[in-house]
Amino acid sequence: MSQQQGARGTVIFVSQHGTVDVEWLPRVERPARPIVEPAAEREADPFVVLEKLAALHARGILDDAEFAAMKVELRARI
């Protein structure tokens, strides 16, 4: 499948079988709710964030001062 910009702003899709008419393609509806929990909702839980930060600190990605500052910020949200 390849895509090309057509004349007057149209888009042309071409496969090994020739040009694909967009009207032939099935319409895909969005699910009523997200399949995966949005990151914003997961990150809203300060305890989840703290666990992730602790893991980064243990691996040496965050130093002691960075980890301490982020803990203070998270405690303010609890």
N, C-alpha and C positions, 0 to 999 in steps of 0.2 A: 504494500500500500504506500503510495506517495501522495503528497499534497502539493498543488500548485496554485498560485494566485492567478485567477482568470481576469478577463476584461471587466471593467466597471465594478471592481470590488468583489467579484464572485470567487468562490473557492472550488477547485476541481480535484476530486479524489480519483486516483488511478490505481488499479490492482493488476495482477497478472492476467485477469480476465477482461480488462478494458476499463473504461470510465464507469465510475460508480455514481449513480444518481442519488443525491442525499435524501430525496423523498422516499427511496426504497428502504432506507435504513430504519430499523425499529426505534421508536422513542423509548428512552430509558428514564423512568421516573425516579426522583430522589426518594430515599426511604423516609418514613415519617419521622424517625429520630435517628441520630447518628449511630452507626454500627459500633464505633469505638468511642469511648468516653473522651470528650474533648480535653486537651492538655490543660486548659485553663481550670477546669473543674478538678482534675487530679492535683494540680499544683495549688489549689485553694486550701488543701489540708496541710497545715504547717507541720504536722508530724511526718507526713510523707516527704515533704521537702527536707526536713531535718535529717531523716534517714539517708536521703540522697547526698546531702552535704557531708554527713559523717563518713559515708563511703568514699567521697572525693578526698576528704581530709585524711582518711586512713591510707589512701593510695598515694598521698603526697601531692595531689593536684592543688589542694588548698593548703596554705600554710596556717599556722596557729592563729595569727591575727585575722586573716580573712574568715576563717571558720568562726571565731569568736564574734566578729562583727555581724555575720549573717545570723548567728544564733540569737543575738540581741534583737535583731530586726524581726525574726520569727516569733520570739517570745512576746513582742508587742502585739502580734496578731492573734494571740491565744486569748 
